[in-house]
Amino acid sequence: MTDPLVEVSGLAKTFGGREVVRDVTLSVGAGDLLGLVGANGGGKTTTLRMLAGLIAPDAGAGTVLGAQIRSDRIDRRRIGYMSQRLALYPELTVLENLRFHARVHGLPGGVVGDALARYGLDTVARQRFGVLSGGWARRVQFTASILHAPLLLLLDEPTAGLDVVTRSAIWGWMTQFAATGSAVIVSTHDLAEAEQLPQIMLYREGRAGAQTTPAAVIGAAGSPSLEAAVLAQAQT
């Protein structure tokens, strides 16, 4: 059995004297797909940013790609991170943005052409990123985050506000990517989508629940769906 790519326990983070998230304990290995599920403002983004090495936890311990999360520098070159906010250069075209990412990671030129075709971006390759619709922009940002085939892919609400076709495509690509042997952690507040994930963690008022499965949550609540189960928990 291979070692987990991410294994952390008891992570917590405080901003301005307010504890934003606490009790984050999770373990993911090659091929795993884990969903962080809960309402906006519940601590999911903070969790992803800690795992990405963008902010340091105030408590807890563990490793991310072999690095101690509180004391070592995490190798972000092996991580793909897609934030909720659009983070590419608006004045550059789609092609130029992806070529820039390829150069940063030392990738051969052919990688960009392959990605444009694989993720259906050929028709917008020459358009400036800043003029794209929300759906196209999110698709491009997803492509940029996955371009270098990271060992760990962290996605923050990647399908929020998107049409059903684009949402379905991105969820499919996430699943396919995990199957290549990388670990994928995705945050979402969409309980219908989360119900299709193999593993989830439920966030409530900044506290992260235990790593489990949608079926286990539904069964424990005696509810017909994950949405009904979460609503029942919220009323207790």
ABEGO torsion letter per residue (X at the ends): XBBBABBBBGBBBBBGGBBABBGBBBBBBBGBBBBBBEBBGAGAAAAAAAAAGABBBABEBEBBGGBBAAABBBBAAABBBBBABBABBAABBAAAAAAAAAAAAGBBAAAAAAAAAAAGAAAAAABBAAABBAAAAAAAAAAAAAAAGBABBBBBGAABGBBAAAAAAAAAAAAAAAAAGBBBBBBBABAAAAAABABBBBBBGGBBBBBBBAAAAAAAAGBABAAAAAAAAAAX
